[in-house]
Amino acid sequence: MLLDHRTYTVRPGTLRKQLELYEKHGLSPQKRHFGEPLAYLVAETGDVNTYVHIWVYADAADRTARRASLMADPEWRAYLEMNAAAGFLLQQVSKLMSPVPFAPIRR
Protein backbone atom coordinates (compact mmCIF):
# COMPACT_ATOMS: atom_id res chain seq x y z
CA MET A 1 0.00 0.00 0.00
CA LEU A 2 1.26 3.47 -0.91
CA LEU A 3 -0.11 6.70 0.57
CA ASP A 4 0.26 10.03 -1.17
CA HIS A 5 0.29 12.62 1.63
CA ARG A 6 0.12 16.19 0.35
CA THR A 7 0.27 19.39 2.33
CA TYR A 8 -0.77 22.60 0.62
CA THR A 9 -0.14 26.12 1.91
CA VAL A 10 -2.39 28.92 0.73
CA ARG A 11 -2.24 32.69 1.01
CA PRO A 12 -3.70 33.91 4.31
CA GLY A 13 -7.43 34.45 4.06
CA THR A 14 -7.91 32.19 1.02
CA LEU A 15 -8.29 28.71 2.54
CA ARG A 16 -12.08 28.72 2.33
CA LYS A 17 -11.98 29.97 -1.27
CA GLN A 18 -9.41 27.32 -2.24
CA LEU A 19 -11.46 24.50 -0.75
CA GLU A 20 -14.65 25.78 -2.40
CA LEU A 21 -12.93 25.93 -5.79
CA TYR A 22 -11.63 22.38 -5.35
CA GLU A 23 -14.95 20.99 -4.11
CA LYS A 24 -16.85 22.54 -7.02
CA HIS A 25 -14.42 21.74 -9.85
CA GLY A 26 -11.67 19.33 -8.74
CA LEU A 27 -13.12 16.80 -6.33
CA SER A 28 -15.38 14.97 -8.78
CA PRO A 29 -12.74 14.20 -11.41
CA GLN A 30 -10.18 13.32 -8.77
CA LYS A 31 -12.56 10.86 -7.08
CA ARG A 32 -13.46 9.42 -10.48
CA HIS A 33 -9.82 8.39 -11.01
CA PHE A 34 -8.56 7.90 -7.44
CA GLY A 35 -11.63 6.77 -5.49
CA GLU A 36 -12.37 8.22 -2.06
CA PRO A 37 -9.51 9.99 -0.26
CA LEU A 38 -8.32 8.49 3.01
CA ALA A 39 -8.38 11.98 4.52
CA TYR A 40 -8.94 15.62 3.64
CA LEU A 41 -7.94 17.82 6.57
CA VAL A 42 -7.51 21.47 7.52
CA ALA A 43 -5.12 22.71 10.19
CA GLU A 44 -6.67 23.81 13.50
CA THR A 45 -3.36 24.92 15.04
CA GLY A 46 0.12 25.74 13.80
CA ASP A 47 0.10 26.89 10.20
CA VAL A 48 -3.63 27.45 9.82
CA ASN A 49 -3.18 28.31 6.15
CA THR A 50 -2.63 24.65 5.26
CA TYR A 51 -4.66 21.63 4.32
CA VAL A 52 -3.73 17.99 3.78
CA HIS A 53 -5.14 15.26 1.63
CA ILE A 54 -4.16 11.62 1.57
CA TRP A 55 -4.89 9.21 -1.27
CA VAL A 56 -4.25 5.46 -1.15
CA TYR A 57 -2.81 3.37 -3.99
CA ALA A 58 -1.95 -0.29 -4.26
CA ASP A 59 1.65 0.57 -5.21
CA ALA A 60 3.73 3.02 -7.26
CA ALA A 61 2.53 1.56 -10.57
CA ASP A 62 -1.10 2.00 -9.53
CA ARG A 63 -0.40 5.61 -8.56
CA THR A 64 1.35 6.31 -11.86
CA ALA A 65 -1.52 4.84 -13.90
CA ARG A 66 -4.22 6.68 -11.96
CA ARG A 67 -2.38 10.00 -12.15
CA ALA A 68 -1.90 9.61 -15.91
CA SER A 69 -5.61 8.94 -16.29
CA LEU A 70 -6.45 12.00 -14.18
CA MET A 71 -4.12 14.25 -16.16
CA ALA A 72 -5.86 13.18 -19.39
CA ASP A 73 -9.28 14.14 -17.99
CA PRO A 74 -10.51 17.44 -19.53
CA GLU A 75 -12.51 18.29 -16.40
CA TRP A 76 -9.37 17.97 -14.23
CA ARG A 77 -7.29 20.01 -16.67
CA ALA A 78 -9.92 22.77 -16.59
CA TYR A 79 -9.77 22.73 -12.79
CA LEU A 80 -5.97 23.05 -12.88
CA GLU A 81 -6.30 26.14 -15.05
CA MET A 82 -8.91 27.68 -12.72
CA ASN A 83 -6.76 26.85 -9.73
CA ALA A 84 -3.67 28.48 -11.26
CA ALA A 85 -5.67 31.58 -12.22
CA ALA A 86 -7.07 31.91 -8.69
CA GLY A 87 -3.53 32.13 -7.30
CA PHE A 88 -4.40 30.92 -3.80
CA LEU A 89 -1.71 28.24 -3.53
CA LEU A 90 1.76 29.12 -2.29
CA GLN A 91 3.35 25.71 -1.73
CA GLN A 92 2.79 21.98 -2.10
CA VAL A 93 4.75 19.31 -0.25
CA SER A 94 4.19 15.70 -1.32
CA LYS A 95 5.30 12.61 0.57
CA LEU A 96 4.83 9.04 -0.57
CA MET A 97 4.48 6.89 2.54
CA SER A 98 3.77 3.28 3.51
CA PRO A 99 2.03 2.13 6.70
CA VAL A 100 4.13 0.22 9.22
CA PRO A 101 3.15 -3.39 9.94
CA PHE A 102 1.97 -2.72 13.51
CA ALA A 103 -0.42 0.07 12.46
CA PRO A 104 -1.95 -0.94 9.15
CA ILE A 105 -4.49 1.19 7.37
CA ARG A 106 -7.56 -0.80 6.55
CA ARG A 107 -9.45 0.12 3.38
Long-range contacts (C-beta under 8 A, 24 or more apart in sequence): 1-56, 1-57, 1-58, 1-59, 1-98, 1-99, 1-104, 1-105, 1-107, 2-56, 2-57, 2-58, 2-59, 2-60, 2-62, 2-63, 2-96, 2-97, 2-98, 3-38, 3-54, 3-55, 3-56, 3-57, 3-96, 3-97, 3-98, 3-99, 3-105, 4-54, 4-55, 4-56, 4-57, 4-63, 4-94, 4-95, 4-96, 5-52, 5-54, 5-94, 5-95, 5-96, 5-97, 6-52, 6-53, 6-54, 6-92, 6-93, 6-94, 6-95, 7-50, 7-51, 7-52, 7-92, 7-93, 8-50, 8-51, 8-52, 8-89, 8-91, 8-92, 8-93, 9-47, 9-49, 9-50, 9-89, 9-90, 9-91, 9-92, 10-49, 10-50, 10-51, 10-88, 10-89, 10-90, 11-49, 11-87, 11-88, 11-89, 11-90, 12-49, 14-49, 14-88, 15-42, 15-48, 15-49, 15-51, 15-88, 17-86, 17-88, 18-51, 18-86, 18-88, 18-89, 19-51, 21-79, 21-82, 21-83, 21-86, 21-88, 22-79, 22-83, 25-75, 25-78, 25-79, 25-82, 25-83, 26-76, 26-79, 26-83, 28-75, 29-70, 29-73, 29-75, 29-76, 29-79, 30-70, 30-76, 32-73, 33-66, 33-67, 33-69, 33-70, 33-73, 33-76, 34-66, 34-70, 38-105, 38-107, 49-90, 56-105, 56-107, 60-96, 63-96
